Amino acid sequence: MPNPEKGRRALPAGRDRQELATPTAAVSRNGDAGQNWALGERPGFLIRRLHQIHVALFSKHCGQFGVTPVQFSLMSALAARGVADQTMLAADIALDRTTTTGAVKRLQERGLTRRVVNAGDRRAKLWSMTKQGAKLLGEMQQSVREAHDATIAALEPEERALLTGLLSRLVANHEDIETGQIDAL
């Protein structure tokens, strides 16, 4: 059975994980007693923390490939499209164009993507996968699946499907929110 404490960060002296997840009495600026909203009850905090955990598991399972989760997403989107500009790729993986361009260029430096001339607009940067990039993407599939499975390993199969469905619904509900500037922070 996995050790739930393994790999956890140290907490400030005198604090425990249950304390972070439990509301505590507080006094507001106007002197009224109230309840703090415990971190463990905040969806945003839990989503961010789960993202951190997933990135760590991705690194553990896929580190030997030298590809980040964002780069893997870009490679996947590019493989699906064949050829795309950075605006399309950014939209596909919900990143800003500047971050997307930097990541694709880093993949290009490794010989995994290449710039393609756009006959319609020579200033526009189009990208495609190289044979080496397509090969690496294929080699990564099993390890990436293991990372994703490890992220949700504590859930039963029905719960995994429910979580994925709920996350998809939340993302779809907020698709109109521009996240590009936030990602760069």
Residue pairs with C-beta under 8 A, 6 or more apart in sequence:
7 56
8 17
11 17
11 20
20 38
20 39
20 40
21 38
21 39
21 40
21 41
22 38
22 40
23 35
23 36
23 37
23 38
23 41
24 35
24 36
24 38
25 33
25 34
25 35
25 36
26 33
26 34
26 35
26 36
27 33
27 34
28 34
39 45
40 46
50 151
53 151
54 69
54 147
54 148
54 151
55 69
57 147
57 150
57 151
58 68
58 69
58 72
58 144
58 147
60 147
60 150
61 143
61 144
61 146
61 147
61 150
62 72
62 140
62 143
62 144
62 147
64 143
65 136
65 139
65 140
65 143
66 110
67 75
67 136
67 140
68 103
70 93
70 95
70 99
70 103
71 103
71 106
71 107
72 137
72 140
72 144
73 92
73 93
74 89
74 93
74 100
74 103
74 104
74 107
75 107
75 112
75 113
75 129
75 133
75 136
75 137
76 137
77 84
77 89
77 92
77 93
78 84
78 89
78 104
78 113
78 127
78 128
78 129
78 133
79 129
79 134
79 137
80 92
81 88
81 89
81 92
82 128
83 116
83 126
83 127
83 128
84 92
84 126
84 127
84 128
85 118
85 124
85 125
85 126
85 127
86 97
86 100
86 101
86 104
86 125
86 127
87 97
89 95
89 100
89 104
89 127
90 96
90 97
90 99
90 100
90 180
93 100
94 179
94 183
95 103
95 179
95 180
95 183
96 179
96 180
96 181
96 183
96 184
97 180
98 184
99 180
99 183
99 184
101 125
104 113
104 127
107 113
107 133
108 114
108 115
108 127
111 130
111 132
111 133
112 129
112 130
112 132
112 133
112 136
113 127
113 128
113 129
113 130
113 133
114 127
114 128
114 129
114 130
115 125
115 126
115 127
116 126
116 127
116 128
117 126
118 124
118 125
118 126
129 137
152 159
152 160
152 163
155 163
